[in-house]
Amino acid sequence: MASNSLSFQTLQRLPYYLDYLREVETENVSSTAIAAEFRLHEVQVRKDLASVSRQAGQPRKGFATKALIKDIEDILGYGHVDEAVIVGVGHLGTALANYAGFEKYGLKIVAGFDTRIASEEYLNQTPLYPMEKLDSLIRERGIRLGIITVDGANAQAVCDQLVEAGVEAIWNFAPVLLQVPEGIIVQNENMACALAILSHHLRK
């Protein structure tokens, strides 16, 4: 079971499996049941589970539910909490910072930053700081994940600042493709691209 050998598609499916398993009330669960829940091919689900599970699925019984949950959580890193900072505390940034469900997936937003903030303030329990505090806080706390929710014109500069401070992974909500050094991972959530796909489909 090696997480670095998992395909991108498998990694995308695992959180869905995990949510389903957490709701299952049976001692065992089969790949057939999971495949039916998500309308996937049973062979694909079986391969996904075999790539992450320390146990072998048993004929007619499937996988032990609790053990499978633990295996998927370990692969996805949910067994520990990664601290993150968010840059850009407008409507989207505020919504993300307020979302309590992230910790269930191993993510805790510990601070927000914005050019409009002049001194420390709070968004519920999350402290917000001026941009000049970004570098020192990241270094002091060893933050490795940064979330960008600024506009496209400022996203690259924010990205550069995060990387310079020591961030190794960027979750980017700005509508631009960021340039980063080798070894830095960027996950883009471009809502304009997603909307374009939906709009194109509706116009067929």
C-alpha positions as CSV (number, residue, x, y, z in Angstrom):
1,M,0.0,0.0,0.0
2,A,1.9,3.0,-1.3
3,S,0.1,6.4,-1.4
4,N,2.6,7.8,-3.9
5,S,1.6,5.2,-6.5
6,L,-2.1,6.0,-6.5
7,S,-3.5,7.5,-9.6
8,F,-5.0,11.0,-9.5
9,Q,-8.5,9.5,-10.3
10,T,-8.3,7.1,-7.4
11,L,-7.3,9.9,-5.0
12,Q,-10.3,11.8,-6.2
13,R,-12.7,8.9,-5.5
14,L,-11.3,8.0,-2.0
15,P,-13.0,11.0,-0.1
16,Y,-16.4,9.9,-1.5
17,Y,-15.8,6.3,-0.4
18,L,-14.7,7.6,3.0
19,D,-17.9,9.7,3.5
20,Y,-20.0,6.7,2.5
21,L,-18.1,4.3,4.9
22,R,-18.5,6.7,7.8
23,E,-22.3,6.5,7.3
24,V,-22.4,2.7,6.9
25,E,-23.8,0.9,10.0
26,T,-22.7,-2.6,9.0
27,E,-19.6,-4.4,10.3
28,N,-18.5,-5.2,6.7
29,V,-18.9,-3.5,3.4
30,S,-18.5,-4.8,-0.2
31,S,-17.0,-3.2,-3.2
32,T,-20.4,-4.1,-4.9
33,A,-22.3,-1.9,-2.4
34,I,-19.8,1.0,-2.9
35,A,-20.0,0.7,-6.7
36,A,-23.8,0.8,-6.6
37,E,-23.8,3.9,-4.4
38,F,-21.6,5.9,-6.8
39,R,-22.7,4.2,-10.0
40,L,-19.1,3.0,-10.7
41,H,-17.9,-0.3,-12.1
42,E,-17.3,-2.8,-9.3
43,V,-13.9,-3.8,-10.8
44,Q,-12.8,-0.2,-10.5
45,V,-13.9,0.1,-6.9
46,R,-12.2,-3.2,-6.0
47,K,-9.0,-2.0,-7.5
48,D,-9.2,1.3,-5.6
49,L,-9.8,-0.5,-2.3
50,A,-7.0,-3.1,-2.9
51,S,-4.6,-0.2,-3.5
52,V,-5.2,1.4,-0.1
53,S,-6.4,-1.4,2.2
54,R,-4.1,-3.4,4.5
55,Q,-6.7,-6.2,4.5
56,A,-7.9,-8.4,1.6
57,G,-11.6,-8.3,0.8
58,Q,-13.3,-11.6,1.9
59,P,-15.7,-13.4,-0.5
60,R,-19.4,-12.6,0.4
61,K,-18.2,-10.4,3.3
62,G,-16.1,-7.7,1.7
63,F,-14.0,-5.4,3.9
64,A,-14.1,-4.7,7.6
65,T,-15.7,-1.3,7.6
66,K,-13.7,0.3,10.5
67,A,-10.4,-1.0,9.2
68,L,-11.1,0.3,5.7
69,I,-12.0,3.7,7.1
70,K,-8.7,3.8,9.0
71,D,-6.7,2.7,5.9
72,I,-8.3,5.4,3.7
73,E,-7.8,8.1,6.4
74,D,-4.1,7.1,6.7
75,I,-3.6,7.3,2.9
76,L,-5.3,10.7,2.7
77,G,-3.5,12.1,5.7
78,Y,-6.6,12.6,7.7
79,G,-5.0,11.0,10.7
80,H,-3.3,14.3,11.5
81,V,-4.2,17.9,11.0
82,D,-2.4,20.1,8.5
83,E,-2.4,23.8,9.4
84,A,-3.0,26.3,6.6
85,V,-3.2,30.0,6.0
86,I,-5.7,31.7,3.7
87,V,-4.8,34.9,1.8
88,G,-7.7,37.0,0.7
89,V,-10.5,37.3,3.2
90,G,-13.3,38.5,0.9
91,H,-16.6,36.6,0.4
92,L,-15.0,33.4,-0.8
93,G,-12.1,33.5,1.7
94,T,-14.5,34.2,4.6
95,A,-16.7,31.3,3.6
96,L,-13.7,28.9,3.5
97,A,-12.3,30.2,6.8
98,N,-15.7,29.7,8.4
99,Y,-16.2,26.1,7.1
100,A,-15.9,23.8,10.1
101,G,-15.9,20.6,8.0
102,F,-12.3,20.9,6.9
103,E,-10.9,19.5,10.1
104,K,-12.7,16.2,9.4
105,Y,-10.5,16.0,6.3
106,G,-7.3,16.9,8.2
107,L,-7.2,20.6,7.4
108,K,-7.2,23.5,9.9
109,I,-7.1,27.2,8.7
110,V,-5.2,28.8,11.5
111,A,-5.0,32.4,10.1
112,G,-6.2,34.7,7.4
113,F,-4.4,37.6,5.7
114,D,-5.7,40.5,3.6
115,T,-4.4,43.9,2.5
116,R,-7.5,45.5,3.9
117,I,-6.6,44.4,7.5
118,A,-4.5,47.0,9.4
119,S,-4.2,45.2,12.7
120,E,-5.1,41.8,14.2
121,E,-8.8,41.0,14.2
122,Y,-10.9,37.9,14.3
123,L,-13.3,36.1,12.0
124,N,-15.1,33.9,14.6
125,Q,-12.2,31.9,16.0
126,T,-9.8,32.6,13.1
127,P,-7.3,35.4,13.6
128,L,-6.8,37.8,10.7
129,Y,-3.6,39.7,10.1
130,P,-2.1,42.3,7.8
131,M,0.0,40.9,4.9
132,E,3.3,42.0,6.5
133,K,2.7,39.3,9.2
134,L,2.4,36.5,6.6
135,D,6.1,35.5,6.3
136,S,6.8,35.4,10.1
137,L,3.7,33.4,11.0
138,I,4.4,30.8,8.3
139,R,8.0,30.4,9.4
140,E,7.2,30.3,13.2
141,R,4.4,27.7,12.8
142,G,6.0,25.7,10.0
143,I,2.9,26.1,7.8
144,R,3.2,24.1,4.6
145,L,-0.2,24.8,3.0
146,G,-1.4,28.1,1.6
147,I,-4.9,28.9,0.3
148,I,-5.2,31.7,-2.3
149,T,-8.6,33.5,-2.7
150,V,-7.4,36.9,-4.0
151,D,-8.2,38.2,-7.5
152,G,-6.2,37.0,-10.5
153,A,-4.1,40.2,-10.8
154,N,-2.6,39.6,-7.3
155,A,-2.5,35.8,-7.1
156,Q,1.0,35.3,-8.5
157,A,2.6,37.8,-6.1
158,V,0.8,36.1,-3.2
159,C,1.9,32.7,-4.4
160,D,5.5,33.9,-4.6
161,Q,5.3,35.3,-1.1
162,L,3.9,32.0,0.3
163,V,6.6,29.9,-1.4
164,E,9.3,32.2,-0.2
165,A,8.0,31.8,3.4
166,G,8.2,28.0,3.1
167,V,4.8,26.9,1.9
168,E,5.0,23.7,-0.2
169,A,1.4,23.3,-1.4
170,I,-1.0,25.9,-2.8
171,W,-4.8,25.5,-3.0
172,N,-5.6,28.2,-5.6
173,F,-9.0,29.6,-6.1
174,A,-7.8,32.5,-8.3
175,P,-8.6,32.3,-12.0
176,V,-5.0,32.1,-13.1
177,L,-2.4,29.5,-13.7
178,L,0.4,30.0,-11.1
179,Q,4.1,29.6,-11.8
180,V,5.9,27.8,-9.0
181,P,9.3,26.3,-8.5
182,E,9.9,22.5,-8.9
183,G,8.7,20.6,-5.9
184,I,5.7,22.9,-5.1
185,I,2.3,21.5,-5.8
186,V,-0.7,23.6,-6.9
187,Q,-4.3,22.5,-6.8
188,N,-6.4,24.8,-8.9
189,E,-10.1,25.4,-8.3
190,N,-11.0,27.5,-11.2
191,M,-14.8,28.1,-11.0
192,A,-14.8,30.0,-14.4
193,C,-13.5,26.8,-16.1
194,A,-16.1,24.6,-14.4
195,L,-18.8,27.0,-15.4
196,A,-17.6,27.1,-19.0
197,I,-17.9,23.3,-19.1
198,L,-21.5,23.4,-17.7
199,S,-22.5,26.2,-20.0
200,H,-21.1,24.5,-23.1
201,H,-23.0,21.3,-22.2
202,L,-26.3,23.3,-21.8
203,R,-25.9,24.8,-25.2
204,K,-25.4,21.6,-27.1
